[in-house]
Amino acid sequence: MIITKLVTAAIIIDSGKVLLTRRGPSEKLAGFWEFPGGKVEQGESLQDCLERELKEELGIVSVVGRELTRSEYTYPHGAFTLIALESKIVDGDISLSVHDRAEWVEINNLLDYKLAPADIPIAKWIQGEIEHAYH
């Protein structure tokens, strides 16, 4: 039986750009870009998890809102359900620990980045939602 790990992903949009982070050289999926976040610990809500992960990994205080979409993917190191949550930075400046880069990316350019496979459907969803908002 495969155990699927729940992982949160922050969708932080500011001035039409989305925050992406690139996994550092010592991490699994090194060099891949992703929406920042992390694994949900036992007894933790999705929102609490993402607020904790953003504080630990990026040094920022955030407010996490509703679930936007989900993506499921099985990597060689395990099966994951990636849950994208609306998020907002309320305090702090981004400082990297497990990532080696962070960029604010134009929504139309999200798929130009080498995204982790589980993040690709979320990027496509964001692009579709933005397109709907303007039509």
C-alpha positions as MATLAB code, in Angstrom:
seq = 'MIITKLVTAAIIIDSGKVLLTRRGPSEKLAGFWEFPGGKVEQGESLQDCLERELKEELGIVSVVGRELTRSEYTYPHGAFTLIALESKIVDGDISLSVHDRAEWVEINNLLDYKLAPADIPIAKWIQGEIEHAYH';
ca = [
       0.000    0.000    0.000;
       1.316    3.414   -0.983;
       1.079    6.117    1.664;
       0.495    9.508    0.124;
       2.158   12.422    1.893;
       0.208   15.677    2.113;
       2.253   18.699    1.114;
       1.167   22.334    1.130;
       2.091   24.911   -1.502;
       1.792   28.671   -1.057;
       0.219   30.617   -3.886;
       1.439   34.115   -3.114;
       0.462   36.636   -5.781;
       1.642   40.241   -5.628;
       1.249   42.781   -8.450;
       0.397   40.026  -10.934;
       3.459   37.942  -10.072;
       3.680   34.619   -8.208;
       6.457   33.611   -5.808;
       8.517   30.599   -6.916;
      11.486   29.096   -5.103;
      14.206   26.820   -6.475;
      15.256   23.756   -4.502;
      18.870   23.904   -3.358;
      21.631   21.513   -4.468;
      21.405   19.285   -1.356;
      17.612   18.802   -1.627;
      15.536   16.166   -3.437;
      14.541   17.586   -6.829;
      17.505   19.989   -6.669;
      17.288   22.705   -9.310;
      13.525   22.394   -9.761;
      11.297   25.403   -9.097;
       8.252   25.075   -6.867;
       5.614   26.960   -4.983;
       7.072   27.181   -1.455;
       5.608   24.949    1.237;
       6.168   21.614    2.890;
       4.906   18.403    4.424;
       1.954   18.397    6.793;
       2.838   16.994   10.210;
       0.447   14.828   12.211;
      -2.311   16.829   13.883;
      -1.477   19.975   11.910;
      -4.011   21.865    9.782;
      -3.066   22.730    6.205;
      -2.979   26.419    7.106;
      -0.827   25.885   10.222;
       1.572   23.722    8.213;
       2.046   26.286    5.489;
       2.465   29.189    7.908;
       5.111   27.138    9.787;
       6.923   26.081    6.597;
       7.037   29.631    5.209;
       8.477   30.854    8.516;
      11.065   28.025    8.687;
      12.136   28.023    5.034;
      11.719   31.663    3.991;
      11.709   33.596    7.273;
       8.375   35.242    6.505;
       5.167   35.575    8.492;
       2.131   34.709    6.404;
      -1.609   34.433    6.525;
      -2.887   31.332    4.754;
      -6.398   31.177    3.392;
      -8.520   28.820    1.364;
      -7.530   25.810   -0.671;
      -7.298   26.622   -4.383;
      -6.507   23.313   -6.070;
      -4.685   19.982   -5.629;
      -2.178   17.975   -7.629;
      -1.189   14.347   -7.139;
       2.153   12.960   -8.254;
       4.290    9.909   -7.514;
       8.028   10.519   -7.502;
      10.625    7.749   -7.096;
      10.863    8.821   -3.404;
       7.096    8.679   -2.734;
       3.529    9.666   -3.573;
       2.388   13.193   -2.805;
      -0.797   15.234   -2.804;
       0.196   18.860   -3.247;
      -2.431   21.236   -1.874;
      -2.241   24.820   -3.134;
      -3.417   27.426   -0.637;
      -4.009   31.134   -1.061;
      -1.314   32.897    0.968;
      -0.163   36.395    1.802;
       3.082   37.661    3.304;
       2.327   39.911    6.276;
       5.810   40.422    7.735;
       9.467   39.768    7.054;
      11.792   39.664    4.082;
      12.478   36.442    2.227;
      15.650   34.698    3.416;
      16.506   31.342    1.870;
      17.532   28.211    3.766;
      16.617   25.069    1.757;
      16.178   26.960   -1.517;
      18.927   28.692   -3.478;
      16.737   31.188   -5.353;
      13.379   32.924   -5.071;
      11.722   34.879   -7.866;
       8.504   36.765   -8.477;
       7.322   35.358  -11.794;
       4.767   36.760  -14.240;
       1.790   34.384  -14.262;
       2.058   33.918  -18.039;
       5.706   32.832  -17.615;
       5.208   30.159  -14.923;
       5.601   27.261  -17.356;
       8.889   28.702  -18.677;
      10.491   27.550  -15.410;
      11.686   23.991  -14.752;
       8.874   23.267  -12.287;
       8.747   20.157  -10.112;
       6.266   17.764  -11.801;
       3.652   18.058   -9.023;
       3.713   21.861   -9.363;
       2.986   21.947  -13.122;
      -0.795   21.289  -12.872;
      -1.032   24.018  -10.216;
       0.794   26.507  -12.458;
      -1.603   25.627  -15.297;
      -4.573   26.059  -12.949;
      -3.327   29.516  -11.890;
      -2.914   30.557  -15.515;
      -6.439   29.343  -16.313;
      -7.928   31.174  -13.343;
      -6.245   34.433  -14.283;
      -7.438   34.072  -17.867;
     -11.030   33.540  -16.608;
     -10.767   36.621  -14.403;
     -10.061   38.855  -17.383;
     -12.630   37.409  -19.831;
];
